Structures are given as C-alpha cells and as structure tokens.
Amino acid sequence: MSELISANDTRYSRQRLFSPIGPEGQLKLTKSRIAIVGMGALGTVIANHMVRAGVGFIRLIDRDFVEWSNLQRQMLYDEEDALQFAPKALAAANRLRQVNSEVEIEPHVTDLNPTNAQDLLGDVDLILDGTDNFSVRFLINDVSLKYNIPWIYGGAVGSRGVTMTILPHQTPCFRCMFGQAPSQGTGETCDTIGVIGPIVDLVASHQATEALKLLVAETKYLNLNLVHYDLWFNQHSAINVTKAKKSDCPACQKKQFDYLDADLEGETIQTLCGRNSVQIHPIEARHYDLSAWAVKWNPLGKIELSPFLLKFTINSKLTLVLFADGRVIIQGTADITEAKSLYSRYIGA
C-alpha cells in the first residue's frame, strides 16, 4: 500500500486515516480535475477545502476583483488585495499555492459565457458552483448535461443557504428544478439584504464534502436532496427532489442547451446581480494598454491604476472599470442603454 501514499507522507495523513477515503481515495483525489466557477464567498471556502484535500488539478474561474466589502466573508483575500484591486482568481491562486504546492491551480480572470464555457468546463471531473448568478448556473447545467459532468449547486444570502448535488441524466437537472433564470433585479442578493459569514462556510463545506464523495467514488453516501439552512432562525430542511425530474425538460430530456447556444451578442451585456452595475464584454479578444488609457482619461476624472485593471471615476455616481481584455464594468447604473452610451463615449465602438 505504500506506493499509494504521497511522498509528503504527513500532509494527508489524517484524511487517509478516515476509512471512507483511505490511501486509495487519496490517490483518486490527486488524479482528479475540478473547476470552481466564482471565487467569491462560496468559491473561496470550496477552493480552500479542495486544495488542502489534495485534489490534483483545480481551475478557478472569476471575472471580478477584490473589494473591501468582500473581506468580511471571502477568506482567501486580505487588505492588500483590496488596495490593489486584485482579480479574485489570481489572488486566490497565489494564496492557495502557498497552502499546497502539490496541487496544480489554473486561474482564469474571465466571465464564464457561451463562448468559453465548453473549453473551461468540458475537461474536468466535477464542477462546483460558487457564483451568484442564475444564468451562469443554467450555463453550467448545459455543459454538465452535454459532457456528462456532475456539478454541485450552492447559494447563500442573509442567513439562508441552499445546496444540491446534480448527477447528469440521473437526478433532476437544474432546469428541471428552476425552469429558467429569473429576471434581473427580482431576487434577493448579498448586495441588497446582506449575508453573514457562517452560512457561507456551512453551504460551501457541504458542497466540498459532496465533492470529496464524488471524487473518491463513495457515491452511495451522496446527499441528493435539495438542502436548505437558515442559521439565524434555526431552520434546516432536506427536500426529496426525486420526483422533480421532468419528462419534458428542455435540457436533460430534449437536449436543448439554450444557455450554451445563446445569442452571443446578447450575452456580451449583462447587469450584475444586486450591484447597480452593467458589464460589457466584447466577443472578439482584445488587448488594452491600461497605462495608455489612464493617460487618456486622466483629464476627465479620477484615475486608479493597478497591474490588473483601471478604475475611472467619472463623477460621484459613475465609475468605469476597464480590464486588459476589453471587459468593462460600469458601476452606478443598471440601465443597459445608459451603460452602452457611456461605453461608446469613453471606449468607442
């Protein structure tokens, strides 16, 4: 059995002693490949567990940068990351590499969308949901079904959290459960009603545990219920969703991958959930010299330049955040028409 044990004999010793994993399970973990979509509150907890557990390859996907409001619950970031407007995927990767150099960590500072979803998610064994965006979850669901990759849904807001493990073509898929993405601005978010850190830890730890079961092939112990917690009001429920699988589901039954095959031009403009912001992302790959743009915009407003992005504050209400790939977040408006007008005025066609 010694050939199954890592050269670093002590790192995973307590995990190997746990009989459902053992040396064989640990070897399976080291050979596993996962993707985590969203490196906010849930994603940072999930990634921390997966890296410390020794999962061999971990792809981190996030479009955002670290802000001061993140530090209350997003455990991989610190004040220096917020000061530098560090992209979350890169900041998380740097921190996690210090935790476990044996794990291959591949960060992607990008928006998961129909143009890149298959490349980023199609070659892994498991997808973990750390996002706060329903449209992205439906996109993950499409990739999961097309490539037969399990994924684990999770969400947390206020003191409430929910999670569900989805096995393609076996359990109800995400579209069976939720139909379609809700309209922007109709749901509660962390930016509108807040969130406490402990519910994030609970939900993400549940997701991480289910991930370990899947990766070591202990599937008979999977929790396939829709699990809900409310820590503040002492509530917990586990709903049996077996009968929720729909015989006419467009995704898992008819194989209509509407979110994966979405109109690409329409996907380039998106309001950001609960943040009074609009993201505009050009389909064609571009490269912007942020320093040159800082010089160009300097006479027009306040400039904050980091190695990763450029913040241009136009007035007390509006800020443009420009990334080197041409992606822009326009903060201070949820009006797509206004955002497109500002983009055209300050970036161009």
C-alpha positions in Angstrom: 0.0 0.0 0.0 3.0 2.3 0.5 3.1 3.1 -3.3 -0.2 4.8 -3.0 1.0 7.3 -0.4 2.3 10.7 -1.4 6.0 11.4 -0.9 4.8 14.1 1.5 3.7 11.3 3.9 2.2 13.6 6.6 0.3 16.2 4.6 -2.8 14.0 4.1 -2.2 11.5 7.0 -5.4 12.4 8.9 -7.5 12.3 5.7 -6.1 8.9 4.8 -7.0 7.6 8.2 -10.6 8.4 7.5 -11.7 5.0 6.2 -14.2 6.1 3.5 -11.2 7.9 1.8 -8.1 5.9 2.8 -5.0 5.6 0.7 -6.9 4.6 -2.4 -9.3 7.5 -2.1 -6.4 9.9 -1.6 -4.8 8.7 -4.8 -8.1 9.3 -6.6 -8.1 12.8 -5.3 -4.6 13.5 -6.6 -5.7 12.4 -10.0 -8.9 14.4 -10.1 -9.7 17.6 -12.0 -12.3 20.1 -10.9 -13.5 23.6 -11.8 -14.8 26.2 -9.4 -17.0 28.8 -11.0 -16.9 32.0 -8.9 -14.3 32.8 -6.4 -16.4 34.9 -4.0 -17.6 33.7 -0.6 -18.6 30.2 -1.5 -15.8 29.7 -4.0 -13.0 30.7 -1.6 -14.2 28.2 1.0 -14.6 25.4 -1.5 -11.2 26.0 -3.0 -9.6 26.1 0.4 -11.0 22.7 1.2 -10.2 21.2 -2.2 -6.6 22.4 -2.2 -5.9 21.2 1.3 -7.5 17.9 0.5 -5.0 17.4 -2.3 -7.3 17.5 -5.4 -4.7 17.3 -8.2 -6.0 20.0 -10.6 -8.2 22.9 -9.8 -9.4 25.6 -12.3 -10.5 28.8 -10.7 -12.9 31.0 -12.8 -13.9 34.5 -11.8 -14.4 37.8 -13.6 -14.3 40.1 -10.5 -11.7 41.9 -8.4 -11.3 42.1 -4.6 -13.2 44.9 -2.9 -13.3 45.9 0.8 -16.9 44.5 1.2 -15.5 41.1 0.3 -13.2 40.7 3.3 -16.0 40.0 5.8 -16.6 36.5 4.3 -14.2 35.8 1.4 -11.5 34.0 3.3 -8.6 33.9 0.8 -8.3 37.7 0.4 -6.7 40.4 2.6 -6.5 44.2 2.7 -3.6 44.4 0.3 -5.7 42.5 -2.3 -8.4 45.1 -1.9 -6.0 48.0 -2.2 -4.5 46.5 -5.4 -8.0 45.7 -6.9 -6.5 42.2 -7.4 -8.5 39.9 -9.6 -10.1 37.2 -7.4 -8.9 34.3 -9.4 -5.3 35.4 -9.3 -5.3 36.4 -5.7 -6.9 33.1 -4.7 -4.4 31.1 -6.8 -1.5 32.9 -5.2 -2.7 32.2 -1.7 -3.6 28.6 -2.4 -0.3 27.8 -3.9 1.3 28.8 -0.6 -1.0 26.3 1.1 -0.3 23.3 -1.2 2.4 23.4 -3.9 1.5 19.8 -4.9 -1.8 21.0 -6.5 -1.9 22.4 -10.0 -4.0 25.6 -9.8 -5.1 27.3 -13.0 -6.8 30.7 -12.6 -8.9 32.4 -15.3 -9.8 36.0 -14.9 -12.8 35.9 -17.2 -16.6 35.9 -17.4 -18.0 32.4 -18.0 -20.2 32.7 -21.1 -21.2 30.6 -24.1 -18.0 31.4 -26.0 -15.7 29.8 -23.4 -17.9 27.5 -21.2 -17.1 24.3 -23.0 -13.3 25.0 -23.0 -13.3 25.9 -19.3 -15.6 23.2 -18.0 -15.6 20.4 -20.5 -12.4 18.6 -19.4 -12.9 18.3 -15.7 -14.4 15.5 -13.5 -16.6 17.9 -11.4 -17.9 21.4 -11.4 -18.5 23.4 -8.2 -20.8 26.4 -8.2 -19.5 29.4 -6.3 -21.4 32.0 -8.4 -24.3 34.3 -7.5 -25.7 34.4 -11.0 -28.6 32.1 -12.1 -27.9 32.5 -15.8 -24.4 31.2 -15.2 -25.8 28.2 -13.3 -28.0 27.3 -16.2 -25.0 27.5 -18.4 -23.1 25.2 -16.1 -26.1 22.9 -16.2 -26.0 22.7 -20.0 -22.3 21.9 -20.0 -22.9 19.3 -17.3 -25.5 17.5 -19.4 -23.6 17.8 -22.7 -20.4 16.3 -21.3 -21.9 14.1 -18.5 -20.1 16.0 -15.7 -21.6 16.2 -12.2 -21.9 19.5 -10.5 -22.8 20.9 -7.1 -25.1 23.9 -6.8 -24.8 26.2 -3.8 -26.2 29.6 -2.8 -26.2 31.8 0.3 -27.8 35.1 1.2 -28.7 36.7 4.5 -28.5 33.7 7.0 -30.0 31.3 4.5 -28.2 28.8 2.3 -29.1 26.0 -0.2 -27.2 23.3 -2.0 -27.9 20.3 -4.2 -25.7 17.7 -5.9 -26.7 17.2 -9.6 -25.8 14.0 -11.5 -26.5 14.4 -15.2 -29.2 12.1 -16.6 -29.7 10.6 -13.1 -31.0 13.3 -10.8 -33.3 16.2 -11.8 -31.2 18.8 -13.5 -31.1 22.4 -12.5 -33.6 23.3 -15.2 -36.0 20.6 -14.0 -35.9 22.3 -10.6 -35.9 26.0 -11.5 -37.3 26.3 -15.1 -35.4 29.4 -16.3 -33.3 32.2 -14.9 -35.3 34.9 -13.1 -35.4 38.4 -14.4 -32.5 40.6 -13.3 -33.3 42.5 -10.1 -36.1 40.3 -8.9 -34.2 38.2 -6.4 -32.5 38.9 -3.0 -28.8 39.2 -3.1 -25.9 39.8 -0.7 -25.8 43.4 -2.0 -29.4 44.0 -1.2 -30.1 42.2 2.1 -26.6 41.3 3.2 -25.0 37.9 4.3 -23.3 36.5 7.3 -20.1 34.6 7.0 -21.1 31.4 8.9 -23.8 30.5 6.4 -21.3 30.7 3.6 -18.9 28.3 5.4 -21.8 25.9 6.1 -23.0 25.7 2.5 -19.6 25.6 0.9 -18.4 22.9 3.4 -21.4 20.9 2.4 -20.5 21.3 -1.3 -16.9 20.4 -0.6 -17.9 17.2 1.3 -20.2 16.1 -1.5 -17.3 16.8 -3.9 -15.0 14.5 -1.9 -17.6 11.7 -2.0 -17.9 12.0 -5.8 -14.1 12.2 -6.4 -13.4 9.1 -4.3 -16.4 7.3 -5.8 -18.3 7.0 -2.5 -21.5 7.8 -4.4 -23.8 5.7 -2.2 -23.4 8.3 0.6 -24.3 11.3 -1.6 -27.0 13.6 -0.4 -29.2 14.1 -3.4 -31.8 16.2 -1.6 -32.3 19.9 -2.0 -30.8 21.0 1.3 -31.7 24.3 3.0 -30.4 26.0 6.1 -31.2 29.2 8.0 -28.7 29.6 10.7 -30.1 32.7 12.3 -33.6 31.3 12.7 -32.5 27.7 13.4 -34.1 26.0 10.4 -33.0 23.1 8.4 -34.7 21.0 5.7 -33.8 18.4 3.2 -36.3 18.0 0.4 -36.5 14.8 -1.6 -36.4 16.0 -5.3 -36.5 12.6 -7.0 -39.9 13.3 -8.5 -38.9 16.7 -9.7 -37.2 15.3 -12.8 -39.4 16.5 -15.7 -40.1 14.3 -18.7 -40.4 17.4 -20.9 -37.3 19.2 -19.6 -35.8 21.1 -22.5 -32.3 20.5 -21.2 -31.9 17.0 -19.8 -34.7 15.3 -21.9 -34.8 17.3 -25.2 -31.1 18.2 -25.1 -31.9 21.8 -25.9 -28.9 23.7 -24.5 -30.5 27.2 -24.7 -27.9 28.9 -22.4 -24.9 27.2 -24.0 -26.2 28.1 -27.5 -27.4 31.5 -26.6 -27.2 34.5 -28.9 -23.6 35.5 -28.3 -24.0 39.2 -28.9 -26.8 39.3 -26.3 -24.5 37.7 -23.8 -21.9 40.4 -24.0 -24.0 42.9 -22.0 -25.2 41.9 -18.5 -26.5 43.6 -15.5 -24.6 42.4 -12.4 -26.9 41.0 -9.7 -27.7 43.4 -6.9 -24.7 45.7 -7.7 -26.2 48.5 -9.7 -23.6 47.8 -12.4 -23.5 46.6 -16.1 -20.8 44.5 -17.6 -19.9 44.9 -21.3 -17.6 42.2 -22.7 -16.5 42.2 -26.4 -16.8 38.8 -28.0 -13.6 39.3 -30.0 -10.4 39.0 -28.0 -8.7 42.4 -27.5 -5.8 43.8 -25.5 -5.9 47.3 -23.9 -2.8 49.1 -22.6 -4.2 50.2 -19.3 -1.4 52.8 -18.7 -2.2 54.4 -22.1 -5.9 54.6 -21.2 -5.0 56.1 -17.8 -3.2 58.9 -19.6 -6.2 59.4 -21.9 -8.8 59.5 -19.1 -6.7 61.4 -16.6 -8.1 64.9 -17.6 -11.6 63.6 -17.3 -11.9 62.2 -13.8 -10.2 60.3 -11.0 -7.8 57.5 -12.1 -6.8 54.4 -10.1 -4.4 52.1 -11.9 -3.3 48.6 -10.8 -1.5 45.9 -12.6 -4.8 44.2 -13.3 -7.4 47.0 -14.0 -8.0 50.7 -14.4 -10.8 52.4 -12.4 -12.0 55.7 -13.9 -14.4 57.6 -11.7 -16.4 60.0 -13.9 -18.4 61.6 -11.1 -19.8 60.8 -7.7 -22.2 58.3 -9.3 -20.4 56.6 -12.2 -17.2 54.6 -12.4 -15.8 52.6 -15.3 -13.6 49.6 -14.5 -11.5 48.5 -17.5 -9.7 45.2 -17.8 -6.9 44.4 -20.2 -9.1 42.1 -22.3 -11.5 45.0 -23.0 -14.1 43.9 -20.5 -15.7 46.9 -18.7 -17.8 47.1 -15.6 -19.9 50.3 -15.5 -20.7 51.0 -11.8 -23.5 53.3 -10.8 -26.2 52.2 -13.2 -28.3 49.1 -14.0 -29.6 50.8 -17.2 -28.2 48.9 -20.2 -29.0 51.8 -22.6 -27.1 54.3 -20.3 -24.2 51.8 -19.9 -23.9 51.3 -23.7 -23.9 55.1 -24.1 -21.1 55.5 -21.6 -19.1 52.7 -23.2 -19.4 54.3 -26.6 -18.5 57.7 -25.2 -15.4 56.6 -23.3 -14.3 53.4 -25.0 -15.6 53.7 -28.5 -17.5 51.4 -30.8 
